[in-house]
Amino acid sequence: MTGESFISNPNFANETSNAYFEHASGVRVDTNAVLIEAIRREYPQLHLTVIPAFEANLIQFAASGNAALAPIDKENDRLYIKNFAPPTRRLDGDNGRLVDEIKFGKFMIDWDGKEYVVYIADGRDGQEAYPQVRNQYILSSSVQATEKLLLEAGRFTNSIEGTVLVFDQGYWQKSRELWESIQSAEWSNVILDEDMKHDLIKDVENFFNSRETYQKLKVPWKRGVIYYGPPGNGKTISIKALMHSLYKRKDPVPTLYVKTLASYGGPEASLARIFAEARRYAPCYLIFEDLDTIITEQTRSYFLNEVDGLRSNDGIFMVGSTNHIDRLDPGISKRPSRFDRKYLFPNPNHEQRVKYAHFWQAKLKDNKDIDFPDKLCEAVSSITDGFSFAYMQEAFVASLLALAINDKEEVHHGIDLDKLPLWQQLKKQIKILRDELHQDPGEVMAALKI
């Protein structure tokens, strides 16, 4: 450690530890008050600041390389609980690991040329039935030094750079996994009507570029759109592509992603927390997945209160996706200023199905075991009328798996299409999928010329 050193008063070497353990095993009133009194006796010459760990997590701040941290108490003066962290992805060879959960401990933090003594303790408030309070007790030579550290740690703790905030089961959680999944979501891979794709992009970009324009016009700087249509036609990938492009802006726009309103406090509490967080991070991109299951007859009034109420929603671009727009209350789906525009994602037309087949052709171009001529793209499109992109994807995946399992694929450059194993498998899988769509069997046979 560098910088000014702090040495415990030898007369009170274990004062704080003793106070914590005595309190933790006795009738609890207020852990915070007990520890503050003990710490002030142990370090009368230093300034003490107390802050909840969730507001500025000093352990995570240091563990991320922003500061040096080391325990400075004896093993018998600390309380750690050993936990097993299961593997996040067993496929990657992760077998899990053991991690220490700190219930009570004392550390030295070295940051910006100064040293700080930090106690971390889980305690009780005493004013509520089951409050779990996790506070950090920071000691330094000056209040200014501590506040400077806490401002940096607070910015780090509340940053959502490299993550997406996801609301589920009543809580906001940072999802690195979702953030990583959108890194490959490029508009070049999204097959839509080109005019519609242009409108989707411009709608979002113009909004986040036009704050001054909204202010000059004296209208609220907020916007809402609905993406609707049959499942599997690009709503989700378009949302992810927009998320990706917004994170790449010079001033990145964060995404807040809502899965459900289910929570211990009910939908009213969930919606209040959702919009409070959106206002906090504005300008932001707020997504409601499966809007028709979120905004129901029971939750409608709560939702409208947050959207149309007295609180400002400036800087919030709200997107709702649904496969069933007919299930939405007209006051939601047909009322501008709540959701201003609706974009239909229909089943792909012939040209779009050809493009999708070319997309798979490009994916397989390096596979020497698959013969995929250009004419196969037109042929696939001609027998998949009424298919969504999701159904077309299943046709390709199932066909390729069948070929791989049966090991029957042979390369036949320049021969008739009907002799290509991939085409033969595609016709079989498309027939199966058409049956799932409950189409007339005679029409299926005629379409496939079988």
C-alpha positions in Angstrom: 0.0 0.0 0.0 1.1 3.6 -0.7 0.2 6.9 0.8 -0.7 7.8 4.4 -1.1 4.8 6.7 -3.6 4.4 9.4 -2.8 2.3 12.5 -5.5 1.1 14.9 -5.5 2.4 18.4 -3.8 -0.5 20.3 -6.2 -0.1 23.2 -9.2 -0.8 20.9 -7.6 -3.3 18.4 -10.7 -5.5 18.4 -13.3 -3.0 19.5 -15.4 -2.9 16.3 -15.2 -6.7 15.7 -16.2 -7.4 19.3 -19.1 -5.0 19.1 -20.3 -6.5 15.8 -20.3 -10.1 17.0 -21.8 -9.2 20.4 -24.6 -7.3 18.6 -25.1 -10.0 15.9 -25.7 -12.7 18.5 -27.9 -10.6 20.7 -31.2 -8.8 20.6 -30.8 -6.5 17.5 -31.9 -2.9 17.4 -29.7 -1.1 14.9 -26.4 -2.5 13.7 -25.5 0.8 12.1 -25.6 2.7 15.3 -23.7 0.0 17.2 -20.9 0.0 14.6 -20.6 3.7 14.2 -20.1 4.1 18.0 -17.5 1.4 18.0 -15.6 2.6 15.0 -15.5 6.2 16.3 -13.9 4.9 19.5 -11.4 2.8 17.5 -10.5 5.7 15.1 -11.2 9.0 16.8 -8.7 10.8 14.6 -10.4 9.9 11.3 -13.5 11.0 9.4 -16.2 8.3 9.1 -18.7 8.1 6.3 -21.4 5.4 6.0 -22.9 4.4 2.6 -25.1 1.4 1.5 -23.1 -1.1 -0.6 -25.7 -1.1 -3.4 -25.1 2.6 -4.0 -21.3 2.5 -4.4 -19.9 -1.0 -4.1 -16.3 -0.6 -3.1 -15.4 -4.3 -3.3 -16.6 -4.5 -6.9 -14.9 -1.2 -7.7 -11.6 -2.5 -6.5 -12.0 -6.0 -7.9 -12.5 -4.5 -11.4 -9.0 -3.0 -11.2 -9.9 0.5 -10.1 -8.2 0.3 -6.7 -6.0 -1.9 -4.6 -7.8 -3.8 -1.8 -6.6 -6.1 1.0 -8.1 -7.4 4.2 -6.4 -6.0 7.3 -8.3 -7.9 10.0 -7.5 -11.2 11.6 -9.3 -14.3 10.5 -11.2 -14.6 13.8 -12.4 -11.0 13.5 -14.2 -11.5 10.2 -17.3 -13.3 9.1 -17.3 -14.8 5.6 -19.7 -17.4 4.2 -18.4 -19.7 1.5 -20.7 -20.1 -1.5 -20.6 -22.3 -4.5 -21.2 -20.3 -7.8 -22.6 -22.7 -10.4 -21.2 -22.6 -13.9 -22.6 -19.9 -16.1 -22.0 -22.0 -19.2 -21.1 -25.6 -18.7 -20.5 -25.9 -22.5 -17.5 -23.6 -22.2 -15.9 -26.0 -19.6 -16.9 -23.9 -16.6 -17.3 -26.2 -13.6 -18.2 -23.5 -11.1 -16.2 -21.9 -8.3 -16.2 -21.1 -4.6 -16.7 -17.4 -3.7 -16.7 -15.6 -0.3 -19.7 -13.7 0.7 -18.6 -11.0 3.2 -20.9 -10.6 6.2 -18.4 -8.6 8.2 -14.8 -7.6 7.3 -12.2 -4.9 7.4 -10.2 -3.8 4.4 -7.6 -1.3 3.3 -8.3 0.4 0.0 -5.5 2.3 -1.8 -6.9 4.7 -4.4 -5.6 7.8 -6.0 -2.5 7.9 -3.7 -4.6 7.7 -0.5 -5.5 4.9 1.9 -8.9 4.2 3.3 -10.0 1.9 6.1 -13.3 0.2 5.1 -15.6 -1.9 7.2 -18.3 -3.9 5.4 -21.1 -5.3 7.5 -24.5 -7.0 7.0 -26.8 -5.9 9.8 -30.3 -5.1 10.8 -32.3 -1.9 10.9 -34.7 -2.8 13.7 -37.5 -0.6 12.4 -38.9 -3.2 10.0 -39.8 -6.9 10.2 -37.0 -8.3 8.0 -34.6 -5.6 6.8 -31.2 -6.7 5.6 -28.9 -3.7 5.7 -25.4 -3.9 4.0 -23.4 -0.8 4.8 -19.8 0.3 4.2 -18.0 2.3 6.8 -15.2 4.4 5.2 -12.5 6.1 7.3 -10.1 8.6 5.8 -8.1 11.7 6.7 -10.7 14.0 5.1 -14.4 14.1 4.1 -13.4 15.4 0.7 -11.1 12.4 0.0 -13.9 10.0 0.9 -16.5 11.8 -1.2 -14.1 11.7 -4.2 -13.7 7.9 -3.8 -17.4 7.4 -3.4 -18.3 9.4 -6.4 -16.1 7.3 -8.6 -17.3 4.0 -7.0 -20.9 5.2 -7.4 -20.5 6.0 -11.1 -18.9 2.5 -11.5 -21.7 0.7 -9.6 -24.5 2.4 -11.4 -22.9 2.3 -14.9 -24.7 0.0 -17.4 -21.9 0.2 -19.9 -21.4 -3.3 -21.4 -24.7 -4.6 -20.1 -28.5 -4.4 -20.5 -30.9 -3.7 -17.7 -33.5 -6.4 -17.6 -36.7 -6.2 -15.4 -38.0 -9.6 -14.3 -39.7 -10.9 -11.1 -39.8 -7.4 -9.7 -36.2 -6.5 -9.9 -33.8 -4.8 -12.3 -30.8 -6.9 -13.1 -27.7 -6.3 -15.3 -27.6 -8.8 -18.2 -24.1 -9.1 -19.7 -25.4 -12.1 -21.6 -28.1 -10.1 -23.4 -25.6 -7.4 -24.2 -23.2 -9.9 -25.8 -26.0 -11.4 -27.8 -26.8 -8.1 -29.5 -23.2 -7.5 -30.7 -23.8 -9.6 -33.8 -27.2 -8.0 -34.5 -26.4 -5.9 -37.6 -28.9 -4.3 -39.8 -27.2 -5.9 -42.8 -28.5 -9.3 -41.5 -32.1 -8.0 -41.0 -34.3 -8.9 -44.0 -37.2 -6.4 -44.2 -38.8 -4.2 -46.7 -36.1 -1.6 -47.3 -38.4 1.4 -46.9 -39.6 0.0 -43.6 -36.1 -0.7 -42.4 -35.1 2.8 -43.3 -38.2 4.1 -41.3 -37.4 2.0 -38.3 -33.8 3.3 -38.1 -34.6 6.9 -38.8 -37.5 6.9 -36.3 -35.1 6.1 -33.5 -32.1 8.1 -34.7 -34.1 11.2 -35.3 -35.6 11.0 -31.8 -32.3 10.8 -30.0 -30.8 13.5 -32.2 -33.7 16.0 -31.8 -34.0 17.0 -28.1 -33.5 20.7 -29.0 -36.2 20.4 -31.7 -38.7 19.0 -29.2 -37.9 21.8 -26.8 -38.3 24.5 -29.4 -41.7 23.0 -30.3 -42.5 22.8 -26.6 -43.6 19.2 -26.9 -42.6 16.4 -24.6 -39.4 14.6 -25.8 -40.8 11.1 -25.7 -42.0 8.6 -28.2 -43.6 5.2 -28.4 -43.9 2.6 -31.2 -45.4 -0.8 -31.5 -43.9 -3.7 -33.6 -46.6 -6.2 -34.4 -47.3 -9.1 -36.7 -47.1 -12.9 -36.8 -44.3 -14.4 -34.8 -40.9 -15.1 -36.3 -40.7 -12.2 -38.8 -38.0 -9.9 -37.5 -39.4 -8.0 -34.5 -36.9 -9.2 -32.0 -33.8 -9.0 -34.4 -34.9 -5.5 -35.4 -35.0 -4.5 -31.7 -31.6 -6.0 -31.1 -30.1 -4.3 -34.2 -31.4 -0.9 -32.9 -30.0 -1.7 -29.4 -26.6 -2.4 -31.0 -26.6 0.8 -33.1 -27.7 2.9 -30.1 -24.8 1.5 -28.0 -22.4 2.5 -30.7 -23.4 6.1 -30.7 -20.8 8.7 -29.6 -23.0 9.2 -26.5 -24.3 5.6 -26.0 -28.0 5.2 -25.3 -28.7 2.4 -22.7 -31.4 -0.2 -23.1 -33.9 -1.2 -20.4 -35.7 -4.4 -21.2 -39.0 -5.5 -19.5 -39.9 -9.1 -19.5 -42.8 -9.3 -17.0 -44.6 -7.3 -14.3 -44.7 -10.2 -11.9 -43.4 -9.1 -8.5 -44.0 -9.3 -4.8 -45.4 -5.8 -4.9 -47.8 -6.4 -7.8 -48.0 -4.8 -11.3 -48.5 -1.3 -9.9 -45.2 -1.4 -8.0 -43.4 -3.0 -11.0 -44.6 -0.3 -13.4 -43.5 2.4 -10.9 -40.0 0.9 -10.6 -39.8 0.4 -14.4 -40.5 4.0 -15.3 -38.5 5.4 -12.3 -35.5 3.6 -13.7 -36.2 4.7 -17.3 -36.4 8.3 -16.1 -33.2 7.9 -14.2 -31.3 6.6 -17.2 -32.9 8.8 -19.8 -32.2 9.2 -22.7 -32.9 5.5 -23.0 -34.5 2.8 -25.1 -37.3 1.1 -23.1 -38.6 -2.2 -24.4 -41.7 -4.1 -23.4 -41.5 -7.7 -24.7 -44.9 -9.2 -25.6 -46.8 -6.1 -24.8 -50.2 -7.8 -24.9 -49.3 -10.0 -21.9 -47.9 -7.0 -19.9 -50.6 -4.3 -20.5 -53.8 -6.1 -19.6 -57.1 -5.0 -18.3 -55.7 -5.3 -14.8 -52.5 -3.3 -15.5 -53.9 -0.8 -18.0 -54.6 2.0 -15.5 -51.2 1.7 -13.8 -49.5 1.8 -17.2 -51.4 4.9 -18.3 -50.7 6.6 -15.1 -46.9 6.3 -15.7 -47.1 7.2 -19.4 -49.6 10.1 -19.1 -49.2 11.1 -15.5 -47.6 14.2 -14.0 -44.0 12.8 -14.1 -41.9 13.8 -17.1 -40.8 11.0 -19.4 -38.5 13.1 -21.5 -35.8 11.1 -23.3 -37.6 7.8 -23.2 -38.2 5.9 -26.5 -40.6 3.2 -25.7 -41.1 0.1 -27.9 -43.7 -2.6 -27.4 -43.6 -5.8 -29.4 -46.6 -8.1 -29.8 -47.8 -11.0 -32.0 -51.4 -10.2 -31.2 -52.2 -6.5 -31.5 -55.9 -7.3 -31.5 -55.5 -8.2 -27.8 -54.3 -4.7 -26.9 -56.7 -2.1 -25.5 -57.5 0.5 -28.2 -56.6 3.2 -25.7 -53.1 1.7 -25.9 -52.7 0.7 -29.5 -54.7 3.5 -31.2 -53.8 6.5 -29.1 -50.8 8.7 -30.2 -48.7 10.1 -27.4 -48.7 6.7 -25.8 -47.6 4.6 -28.8 -47.3 7.1 -31.7 -46.6 4.7 -34.6 -47.2 1.0 -35.4 -45.0 -1.1 -37.6 -46.3 -4.3 -39.2 -43.9 -7.2 -39.6 -45.7 -9.5 -42.0 -44.7 -12.8 -43.4 -41.9 -12.3 -46.0 -42.8 -11.9 -49.6 -41.1 -13.8 -52.5 -38.2 -11.4 -52.8 -37.5 -11.5 -49.1 -37.7 -15.3 -49.0 -35.1 -15.4 -51.8 -32.9 -13.0 -49.8 -33.3 -15.3 -46.7 -32.2 -18.3 -48.7 -29.2 -16.4 -50.0 -28.4 -15.6 -46.3 -28.2 -19.3 -45.7 -26.2 -19.8 -48.9 -23.6 -17.4 -47.6 -23.5 -19.1 -44.2 -22.7 -22.4 -45.9 -20.3 -21.2 -48.5 -17.3 -22.6 -46.8 -18.9 -26.0 -46.3 -17.6 -28.2 -49.1 -20.0 -30.9 -48.3 -23.1 -28.9 -49.2 -24.0 -27.9 -52.8 -26.1 -24.8 -52.7 -26.5 -23.2 -56.2 -28.2 -19.9 -56.7 -31.3 -21.5 -58.4 -32.0 -23.3 -55.1 -32.8 -19.9 -53.5 -35.6 -19.2 -56.0 -36.9 -22.8 -55.7 -37.1 -22.6 -51.9 -38.9 -19.3 -52.0 -41.4 -20.7 -54.5 -42.6 -23.4 -52.1 -42.6 -21.4 -48.8 -45.3 -18.9 -49.5 -47.0 -18.0 -46.2 -43.9 -19.1 -44.2 -42.4 -16.8 -41.6 -38.7 -16.4 -41.3 -38.8 -18.6 -38.3 -40.5 -21.4 -40.3 -37.9 -21.0 -43.1 -35.1 -21.2 -40.5 -36.5 -24.4 -39.2 -36.7 -25.9 -42.7 -33.0 -25.1 -43.3 -31.9 -26.3 -39.8 -33.9 -29.6 -40.0 -32.7 -30.3 -43.5 -29.1 -29.7 -42.7 -29.3 -31.9 -39.6 -31.0 -34.7 -41.6 -28.2 -34.6 -44.2 -25.5 -34.6 -41.5 -27.0 -37.5 -39.6 -27.7 -39.6 -42.7 -24.4 -38.6 -44.3 -26.0 -38.7 -47.7 -24.9 -35.4 -49.1 -22.8 -35.5 -52.2 -21.6 -32.5 -54.2 -23.2 -32.4 -57.7 -22.2 -29.2 -59.4 -24.2 -28.3 -62.4 -26.8 -31.1 -62.3 -30.6 -30.9 -62.0 -32.0 -29.3 -58.9 -34.2 -32.4 -58.2 -31.1 -34.5 -57.6 -29.6 -32.2 -55.0 -29.8 -33.9 -51.5 -30.3 -30.5 -49.9 -33.3 -29.7 -52.1 -34.8 -33.1 -51.5 -34.5 -32.6 -47.7 -35.9 -29.1 -47.9 -39.0 -30.3 -49.7 -39.6 -33.0 -47.0 -39.1 -30.5 -44.1 -41.3 -27.8 -45.8 -44.1 -30.3 -46.2 -43.9 -31.2 -42.5 -44.0 -27.5 -41.6 -46.9 -26.8 -43.9 -48.8 -29.6 -42.2 -48.2 -27.7 -38.9 -49.7 -24.6 -40.5 -52.9 -26.7 -41.1 -52.9 -26.1 -44.8 -54.8 -28.4 -47.1 -52.8 -31.5 -47.9 -53.7 -31.4 -51.6 -52.4 -27.9 -51.9 -49.2 -29.0 -50.2 -48.7 -31.8 -52.6 -49.4 -29.6 -55.6 -47.1 -26.8 -54.3 -44.2 -29.3 -53.8 -45.0 -31.2 -57.1 -44.8 -34.5 -55.2 
